Amino acid sequence: MGGSRGRTAFLVALCGCAWLSLRPDARVEAWIDVGLAPARALAEALAPWRWMRLRSVRAAEAELAAKVDGEIAQRRALHEAERAAALPTEPQLSFGRRFVHAEVVGRRPEHFDQLEVRLDSATCDGIEPGMPVCSGDAYVGRVVEIDVPETGRAWIELATARRFAVGARIETDGTREEVRCVVGGLASMSRADSGRLFLSVTAPSARVLPQALARVDERLSPLARFAAEADGFRLGMPEPGGDGEWVLRPLVDFSSGLYQLCIVAPADIAREPDRELADELGDKRWAEARVISIGEPSARRDGFELALGSWQGAQDGAALVVGARLLGKIVHAGALSSDARRLGDPGGSVHALARIEGRAAPVVLGRIVSLGRDEEGALLFHWPAPLGIPGAAGERVRATLFTGAGEPLVPRGLLLGEAELPTGVGPHRVRVESADERFSIGHVRVRLGPPPPPDAKKQDPQATGEPESESDSEADSEADSEPKERKP
């Protein structure tokens, strides 16, 4: 009888585990983590490798600590170069305008074509919806929403949004009449997997568009309040889109290459002076975590476990930092511990930019995806490079890679390593030489999420019973992220 009951209990437990593997429940997983905590602590205390590797851990951490000051100086220089690159270089684009620096925080969850940004200004005073946004000489979109002034946050709608439209003119050599059109929304020939996005061109004043630069021109629109501030910024180059249609190849990577932007405001708007954003490495949103196990069942994976869980503030996607270097990210935050992956774990990704030797402006790489490590331990990444780096065919340039902006839990400017980048449009395979030791790290710093606002429940439509607006609905966000289908 006892054996029958044991087999029955085993089968029930097996079925329960199979069910949870198909339909994970966060509450059940949290209680399992709590129940197994004593066994984990005992195994950690009795593990002999912990004492054997203590000397190598101390040596590696001391070596990395000695490099921190130089890496922080690199981060500061990178940030200043990014701010300078976000400003227009053409003199006519700077005249009669005021530029407010903004750093991209991430995409709006319910609207992928909107970016959340943090302003360098102390408040949002003077910033209004409808103001144009640029990245250097390139036109990016418009301000659509501003948070309460104390937060210094705003939301920008990109030119890729389905309902976005902006007037444009195409430069000519003076021998033919100026060509006008309307630009906005994704063209149907765009391919998200390769990162090649094209903007739709509608209502052109000519059947054949000249192969010349398209610029913003909203002088004919009586509803464009900030037409003077947007006029003249670059949109892209026209290309045939098939079936007699035309598309515009943008000058920036809209999918994952927008990090530092500028809001363009009239010069006569009075507002507080700009201030530089505080360095994220120095704020209080960090927690020290101990590495409690290293290695994965598969030899191809590169991960470890941390003694820090969601009950202590850990979140999925949080950056793991040693000094000023990005070591990896948390992929699953349990109740008391978290599963982490290094940069060498295949399939992981990060937003990146490069400082190329001999060039003042940083080069945006966009999202790069890890392919693992080579025989020498160097990191391998897949780089779509939809815009590429200008240069001769087969040329390679030496660069230092850092993290870009756009990931809420990954600070900007963290060092990734050294690489030789190929020029030209991708995709490319990039080899990054990283100085971190794979198995000699005992502690890491974990990036924590921002605290929830005190009135979060008041602002939640479900909590207040208020209906969601059309722009916040799921159906609208799906429609805005789809390419614009156009018929001849």
C-alpha positions as CSV (number, residue, x, y, z in Angstrom):
1,M,0.0,0.0,0.0
2,G,2.8,2.4,0.9
3,G,4.6,1.7,-2.4
4,S,1.4,2.5,-4.3
5,R,0.9,5.7,-2.5
6,G,4.5,6.7,-3.2
7,R,4.2,6.0,-6.9
8,T,0.9,8.0,-7.0
9,A,2.6,11.0,-5.3
10,F,5.5,10.8,-7.7
11,L,3.2,10.8,-10.7
12,V,1.2,13.7,-9.3
13,A,4.4,15.7,-8.7
14,L,5.7,14.8,-12.2
15,C,2.5,15.9,-13.8
16,G,2.6,19.1,-11.8
17,C,6.2,19.8,-12.9
18,A,5.3,19.2,-16.5
19,W,2.3,21.5,-16.2
20,L,4.4,24.3,-14.6
21,S,7.1,23.9,-17.3
22,L,4.4,24.6,-20.0
23,R,2.6,27.3,-18.0
24,P,5.0,28.9,-15.5
25,D,3.5,30.7,-12.5
26,A,5.6,33.4,-10.9
27,R,4.1,32.8,-7.5
28,V,4.8,29.1,-7.5
29,E,8.4,29.6,-8.7
30,A,8.9,32.2,-5.9
31,W,7.8,29.7,-3.3
32,I,10.0,27.0,-4.8
33,D,13.0,29.3,-4.6
34,V,12.2,30.0,-0.9
35,G,11.8,26.3,-0.2
36,L,15.1,25.4,-1.8
37,A,17.0,28.3,-0.2
38,P,18.4,26.2,2.7
39,A,19.7,23.5,0.4
40,R,21.3,26.2,-1.9
41,A,23.0,27.8,1.1
42,L,24.4,24.5,2.3
43,A,25.7,23.5,-1.1
44,E,27.4,26.9,-1.4
45,A,29.0,26.7,2.0
46,L,30.4,23.2,1.3
47,A,31.6,23.8,-2.3
48,P,35.3,23.3,-2.4
49,W,35.8,25.3,-5.6
50,R,34.9,28.5,-3.7
51,W,38.0,28.3,-1.5
52,M,40.2,27.1,-4.4
53,R,39.4,30.1,-6.6
54,L,39.5,32.8,-3.9
55,R,43.0,33.9,-4.8
56,S,42.2,34.2,-8.6
57,V,39.0,36.1,-7.8
58,R,40.8,38.7,-5.7
59,A,43.5,39.1,-8.3
60,A,41.0,39.7,-11.1
61,E,38.9,42.1,-9.1
62,A,42.0,44.1,-8.1
63,E,43.1,44.3,-11.8
64,L,39.6,45.5,-12.8
65,A,39.5,48.0,-10.0
66,A,42.8,49.5,-11.1
67,K,41.3,50.2,-14.5
68,V,38.1,51.9,-13.3
69,D,39.4,55.5,-13.3
70,G,40.5,55.2,-16.9
71,E,37.3,53.6,-18.0
72,I,35.2,56.3,-16.3
73,A,37.2,58.9,-18.1
74,Q,36.5,57.2,-21.4
75,R,32.8,57.2,-20.5
76,R,32.8,60.9,-19.9
77,A,34.6,61.7,-23.1
78,L,32.2,59.4,-25.0
79,H,29.2,61.3,-23.5
80,E,30.5,64.7,-24.5
81,A,31.2,63.4,-28.0
82,E,27.6,62.0,-28.2
83,R,26.1,65.4,-27.1
84,A,28.2,67.2,-29.7
85,A,27.1,64.7,-32.4
86,A,23.5,65.2,-31.6
87,L,23.6,68.8,-32.6
88,P,23.3,69.8,-36.3
89,T,26.5,70.5,-38.3
90,E,24.9,72.7,-41.0
91,P,25.0,76.4,-40.0
92,Q,21.6,77.1,-41.5
93,L,20.0,74.4,-39.2
94,S,21.4,76.1,-36.1
95,F,20.3,79.6,-36.8
96,G,17.3,80.9,-34.9
97,R,16.8,77.7,-33.0
98,R,17.4,76.4,-29.5
99,F,18.4,72.8,-28.9
100,V,17.5,70.7,-25.8
101,H,19.5,67.5,-25.4
102,A,17.5,64.4,-24.7
103,E,18.7,60.9,-23.9
104,V,16.6,57.9,-25.0
105,V,15.4,55.7,-22.2
106,G,13.4,53.1,-24.2
107,R,10.4,52.4,-26.3
108,R,6.9,53.0,-25.0
109,P,5.4,49.5,-24.3
110,E,2.0,50.3,-25.8
111,H,3.4,52.2,-28.8
112,F,6.6,51.0,-30.3
113,D,7.0,54.0,-32.5
114,Q,7.3,56.3,-29.5
115,L,10.5,56.9,-27.5
116,E,10.7,57.9,-23.9
117,V,13.5,60.4,-23.3
118,R,15.1,62.2,-20.4
119,L,15.8,65.9,-20.9
120,D,19.1,67.5,-19.9
121,S,16.9,70.4,-18.7
122,A,16.0,70.6,-15.1
123,T,12.3,70.7,-16.1
124,C,10.2,70.4,-19.2
125,D,9.3,74.1,-19.1
126,G,9.3,75.5,-22.6
127,I,9.0,72.1,-24.4
128,E,5.7,71.7,-26.1
129,P,4.0,68.9,-28.2
130,G,4.7,69.3,-31.9
131,M,8.3,70.5,-31.6
132,P,10.6,68.7,-34.0
133,V,13.3,66.3,-32.9
134,C,16.7,65.8,-34.6
135,S,19.7,63.6,-34.5
136,G,22.5,65.7,-35.9
137,D,21.3,67.0,-39.3
138,A,18.6,64.2,-39.6
139,Y,14.9,64.7,-38.8
140,V,13.6,62.0,-36.4
141,G,10.1,63.0,-35.3
142,R,8.0,65.2,-33.0
143,V,7.3,65.6,-29.3
144,V,3.9,64.2,-28.6
145,E,3.6,64.2,-24.8
146,I,5.3,65.7,-21.8
147,D,5.4,64.3,-18.3
148,V,4.8,66.5,-15.3
149,P,7.6,69.2,-15.2
150,E,9.4,67.8,-12.2
151,T,10.4,64.5,-14.0
152,G,12.1,66.0,-17.1
153,R,10.6,63.2,-19.3
154,A,8.9,63.4,-22.7
155,W,7.7,61.1,-25.4
156,I,8.7,61.4,-29.1
157,E,6.8,59.9,-32.0
158,L,9.1,58.7,-34.7
159,A,8.6,59.3,-38.4
160,T,8.1,55.5,-38.7
161,A,4.6,55.7,-37.0
162,R,1.8,54.7,-39.3
163,R,-0.1,58.0,-39.0
164,F,3.0,60.2,-39.1
165,A,3.3,62.7,-42.0
166,V,5.7,65.5,-42.7
167,G,6.1,67.7,-45.8
168,A,9.3,67.3,-47.8
169,R,11.1,68.8,-50.7
170,I,13.8,67.1,-52.8
171,E,16.8,69.2,-53.6
172,T,17.5,69.8,-57.3
173,D,20.4,71.3,-59.2
174,G,18.3,74.2,-60.4
175,T,17.6,72.8,-63.9
176,R,14.2,71.4,-63.0
177,E,11.2,72.3,-60.8
178,E,11.5,71.5,-57.1
179,V,9.8,68.2,-56.2
180,R,7.5,68.1,-53.2
181,C,6.0,65.1,-51.4
182,V,4.8,63.8,-48.0
183,V,6.9,61.4,-46.0
184,G,5.9,59.3,-43.0
185,G,5.2,55.7,-41.9
186,L,7.1,52.5,-42.8
187,A,7.1,51.4,-46.4
188,S,5.9,47.8,-47.1
189,M,9.4,46.8,-48.4
190,S,10.9,47.4,-44.9
191,R,12.5,44.3,-43.3
192,A,12.8,44.3,-39.5
193,D,15.1,41.2,-39.4
194,S,17.8,43.0,-41.4
195,G,17.2,46.4,-39.8
196,R,16.6,48.0,-43.2
197,L,13.7,50.4,-42.8
198,F,12.2,52.7,-45.5
199,L,9.9,55.6,-45.1
200,S,6.8,55.9,-47.3
201,V,6.6,58.6,-49.9
202,T,3.1,59.8,-50.8
203,A,1.7,62.5,-53.1
204,P,4.9,63.3,-55.0
205,S,4.7,66.2,-57.4
206,A,6.6,64.2,-60.1
207,R,6.5,60.6,-61.3
208,V,10.3,60.2,-61.2
209,L,12.1,61.5,-58.1
210,P,15.6,62.8,-58.5
211,Q,18.4,61.0,-56.6
212,A,19.0,63.8,-54.3
213,L,18.5,64.6,-50.6
214,A,15.0,65.1,-49.2
215,R,14.5,67.7,-46.6
216,V,11.7,68.7,-44.3
217,D,9.4,71.5,-45.7
218,E,6.2,72.2,-43.9
219,R,5.7,75.8,-45.1
220,L,2.6,74.8,-47.0
221,S,0.9,73.3,-43.9
222,P,-1.2,75.9,-42.0
223,L,-1.4,73.4,-39.0
224,A,2.4,73.0,-38.6
225,R,3.0,75.3,-35.6
226,F,6.8,74.7,-35.5
227,A,7.3,74.6,-39.3
228,A,10.1,77.1,-39.1
229,E,12.1,75.0,-36.6
230,A,11.7,71.8,-38.6
231,D,12.4,73.3,-42.0
232,G,15.6,72.1,-43.7
233,F,16.4,69.0,-41.6
234,R,17.4,65.9,-43.6
235,L,15.0,63.1,-44.2
236,G,16.8,60.7,-46.5
237,M,17.4,59.6,-50.1
238,P,14.6,58.5,-52.5
239,E,14.7,55.0,-54.0
240,P,12.4,53.1,-56.3
241,G,10.0,50.9,-54.2
242,G,8.6,48.8,-57.0
243,D,5.3,49.2,-59.1
244,G,6.2,52.8,-59.9
245,E,6.3,53.8,-56.2
246,W,9.0,55.5,-54.3
247,V,10.4,55.1,-50.8
248,L,12.9,57.1,-48.7
249,R,16.0,55.5,-47.2
250,P,16.5,57.3,-43.9
251,L,19.8,58.6,-42.6
252,V,19.4,57.1,-39.1
253,D,18.7,53.6,-37.7
254,F,15.1,54.0,-36.4
255,S,15.0,50.4,-35.2
256,S,17.8,50.4,-32.6
257,G,20.2,53.3,-33.3
258,L,18.7,56.4,-31.6
259,Y,20.5,57.2,-28.3
260,Q,21.1,61.0,-28.0
261,L,18.6,63.4,-29.6
262,C,17.9,67.1,-29.6
263,I,14.5,68.8,-29.3
264,V,14.3,71.9,-31.6
265,A,12.6,74.9,-30.0
266,P,12.3,78.5,-31.0
267,A,15.2,80.6,-29.9
268,D,12.9,83.1,-28.1
269,I,11.3,80.6,-25.7
270,A,12.4,81.3,-22.2
271,R,13.4,78.3,-20.1
272,E,15.9,77.1,-17.6
273,P,19.4,76.5,-18.7
274,D,20.4,73.0,-19.7
275,R,22.2,70.8,-17.2
276,E,24.1,67.6,-17.9
277,L,22.4,64.4,-16.9
278,A,23.9,62.7,-13.8
279,D,26.1,59.7,-14.4
280,E,24.1,56.6,-13.8
281,L,27.1,54.8,-12.3
282,G,27.0,57.1,-9.3
283,D,23.3,57.0,-8.4
284,K,21.6,54.8,-5.8
285,R,19.9,52.3,-8.1
286,W,22.6,49.6,-7.6
287,A,22.8,46.5,-5.5
288,E,25.9,44.4,-4.8
289,A,25.4,40.7,-5.6
290,R,27.6,37.7,-4.9
291,V,28.2,35.1,-7.6
292,I,27.2,31.7,-6.0
293,S,27.6,29.4,-8.9
294,I,29.4,29.4,-12.3
295,G,28.7,27.4,-15.4
296,E,25.8,25.9,-17.3
297,P,24.9,22.3,-18.2
298,S,25.6,23.1,-21.9
299,A,29.2,23.9,-22.8
300,R,28.0,26.5,-25.3
301,R,26.3,28.6,-22.7
302,D,28.0,31.2,-20.6
303,G,26.2,32.0,-17.4
304,F,26.1,32.0,-13.6
305,E,23.8,32.5,-10.7
306,L,23.6,35.5,-8.4
307,A,22.6,35.6,-4.7
308,L,20.1,38.4,-5.5
309,G,16.5,38.0,-6.4
310,S,13.3,39.9,-7.2
311,W,12.6,40.3,-3.5
312,Q,15.8,42.4,-3.3
313,G,14.9,44.4,-6.5
314,A,16.5,42.3,-9.3
315,Q,14.6,42.4,-12.6
316,D,14.9,40.6,-15.9
317,G,17.2,42.4,-18.3
318,A,19.2,44.3,-15.6
319,A,22.8,45.0,-16.4
320,L,25.6,43.3,-14.5
321,V,28.6,45.7,-14.1
322,V,32.1,45.2,-12.9
323,G,33.8,48.6,-12.5
324,A,32.7,50.4,-15.7
325,R,32.3,47.3,-17.8
326,L,29.2,45.5,-18.8
327,L,29.6,41.8,-17.8
328,G,26.1,40.6,-18.8
329,K,22.5,40.7,-17.9
330,I,19.9,38.9,-15.7
331,V,17.7,36.6,-17.8
332,H,15.5,35.4,-15.0
333,A,15.1,37.0,-11.6
334,G,13.8,34.4,-9.0
335,A,12.6,35.3,-5.5
336,L,16.0,34.9,-3.8
337,S,18.4,34.3,-6.7
338,S,18.8,35.2,-10.3
339,D,20.0,33.4,-13.5
340,A,22.5,35.6,-15.3
341,R,24.2,35.4,-18.7
342,R,27.5,36.9,-19.8
343,L,28.0,38.7,-23.1
344,G,29.5,35.5,-24.5
345,D,26.2,33.7,-24.1
346,P,24.7,33.1,-27.6
347,G,21.5,35.0,-28.4
348,G,22.1,37.8,-26.0
349,S,22.0,41.3,-27.4
350,V,22.9,44.9,-26.4
351,H,22.7,48.4,-27.9
352,A,26.2,49.5,-28.9
353,L,28.2,52.4,-30.3
354,A,31.8,52.7,-31.2
355,R,34.6,55.3,-30.8
356,I,36.7,54.9,-33.9
357,E,40.3,56.0,-33.9
358,G,40.8,59.3,-35.7
359,R,37.0,60.2,-35.6
360,A,35.5,62.7,-33.2
361,A,31.9,61.6,-33.5
362,P,30.8,58.2,-32.1
363,V,29.4,55.7,-34.6
364,V,26.0,54.1,-33.7
365,L,26.1,50.4,-34.2
366,G,22.5,49.6,-33.0
367,R,21.6,46.2,-31.6
368,I,24.3,43.6,-31.8
369,V,23.6,39.9,-31.1
370,S,26.0,37.6,-29.4
371,L,27.3,34.5,-31.3
372,G,29.3,33.1,-28.4
373,R,33.1,33.1,-28.1
374,D,35.9,31.9,-30.4
375,E,38.7,29.6,-29.5
376,E,40.7,32.4,-28.0
377,G,37.9,33.5,-25.7
378,A,37.0,36.7,-27.7
379,L,33.4,37.7,-28.0
380,L,31.6,37.3,-31.4
381,F,28.7,39.4,-32.4
382,H,26.3,39.6,-35.3
383,W,26.0,43.2,-36.5
384,P,23.2,43.9,-39.0
385,A,24.8,47.3,-39.9
386,P,21.9,48.6,-42.1
387,L,23.7,51.9,-42.5
388,G,27.3,50.7,-42.1
389,I,30.5,52.7,-41.8
390,P,31.7,54.7,-44.7
391,G,35.0,53.4,-46.1
392,A,36.7,51.5,-48.9
393,A,35.7,47.9,-49.6
394,G,37.4,45.5,-47.3
395,E,38.7,48.2,-45.0
396,R,38.6,47.7,-41.2
397,V,38.8,50.3,-38.5
398,R,40.0,50.0,-35.0
399,A,37.3,51.0,-32.4
400,T,36.3,50.8,-28.7
401,L,32.8,49.6,-28.2
402,F,30.4,50.9,-25.5
403,T,26.8,50.4,-24.6
404,G,24.3,52.8,-26.2
405,A,21.1,54.1,-24.7
406,G,17.6,52.8,-25.1
407,E,17.6,49.9,-22.6
408,P,16.1,51.1,-19.3
409,L,18.1,48.7,-17.1
410,V,21.4,49.1,-19.1
411,P,23.3,52.4,-18.5
412,R,24.9,54.1,-21.4
413,G,28.6,54.2,-21.9
414,L,29.6,50.8,-20.3
415,L,32.7,49.4,-21.8
416,L,32.3,46.3,-24.0
417,G,35.8,45.9,-25.5
418,E,38.1,46.5,-28.5
419,A,37.2,45.5,-32.0
420,E,38.1,45.9,-35.7
421,L,34.9,47.0,-37.5
422,P,34.4,46.3,-41.2
423,T,33.2,49.2,-43.3
424,G,30.2,49.1,-45.6
425,V,26.6,47.9,-45.2
426,G,26.2,44.6,-43.3
427,P,25.5,42.2,-42.1
428,H,28.9,41.7,-40.4
429,R,30.5,39.4,-37.9
430,V,32.4,41.4,-35.3
431,R,35.1,40.0,-33.0
432,V,35.4,41.9,-29.7
433,E,38.4,41.5,-27.4
434,S,37.2,41.8,-23.8
435,A,39.4,42.0,-20.8
436,D,37.0,40.3,-18.3
437,E,38.0,36.9,-16.9
438,R,35.3,34.3,-17.5
439,F,35.6,32.5,-14.2
440,S,37.3,35.0,-11.8
441,I,34.5,37.3,-10.7
442,G,33.1,37.0,-7.2
443,H,30.9,40.1,-7.0
444,V,29.0,42.2,-9.5
445,R,26.8,45.3,-9.3
446,V,23.2,44.9,-10.5
447,R,21.2,47.7,-12.0
448,L,17.9,48.2,-10.2
449,G,14.7,49.6,-11.8
450,P,13.3,53.0,-10.9
451,P,11.0,53.2,-7.9
452,P,7.3,53.4,-8.9
453,P,5.7,56.8,-8.7
454,P,3.6,57.5,-5.6
455,D,0.5,58.1,-7.7
456,A,1.0,55.0,-10.0
457,K,-2.3,53.5,-8.9
458,K,-4.1,56.8,-9.6
459,Q,-2.6,57.0,-13.1
460,D,-3.5,53.3,-14.0
461,P,-6.6,53.3,-16.2
462,Q,-7.6,49.8,-14.9
463,A,-7.3,51.0,-11.3
464,T,-9.4,54.1,-11.9
465,G,-11.9,52.4,-14.2
466,E,-11.3,55.0,-16.9
467,P,-11.3,53.7,-20.5
468,E,-7.9,53.7,-22.3
469,S,-7.3,56.2,-25.0
470,E,-7.2,55.2,-28.6
471,S,-3.4,55.9,-28.8
472,D,-2.8,53.6,-25.8
473,S,-4.9,50.7,-27.0
474,E,-3.2,47.5,-28.0
475,A,-4.9,47.5,-31.4
476,D,-3.5,50.9,-32.2
477,S,0.0,50.0,-31.2
478,E,-0.1,46.9,-33.4
479,A,-1.3,49.0,-36.3
480,D,1.3,51.7,-35.8
481,S,4.2,49.1,-35.8
482,E,3.1,47.5,-39.0
483,P,4.5,48.7,-42.4
484,K,2.3,51.0,-44.3
485,E,0.7,49.1,-47.2
486,R,0.3,51.3,-50.2
487,K,-1.4,50.7,-53.6
488,P,-0.4,52.3,-56.9
